[in-house]
Amino acid sequence: MPTPILGDHLEGGSDDGTSVAALLERKAGGPLRAGEEVKIVVRMTGAGDLQVSATRPDGSPAAIDWGPEAHASSNFNRPGAEWGFGVTFAEPGCWTIALSRAEAGSGYLQLEVA
């Protein structure tokens, strides 16, 4: 089930209690659209570097455009360390972004793309 997007903010999910929050930075408002590149800023608790992978609506893997890049400072006030990465949603449907910290913590974002 897709994660509700409140403005450009969304709370991610986790099976291990990790806190996951994201901010979407994009040119257009409204729903996410196929072909649109989106910068996703994520704050996540846990330990270690962040690893990011994307899964298309059909379950096949998709490439991340760039990142993740650690952010040293921010005004995105959520728990955990912060990174940014870019992804282009090539097709409509429900996309999953898997997030895992190298030492401890994992979570995900599920995004509906029109």
Summary of the structure (lengths in Angstrom):
residues: 114
radius of gyration: 12.9
end to end distance: 14.6
largest distance: 36.2
contacts: 342
relative contact order: 0.32
helix: 0%
strand: 53%
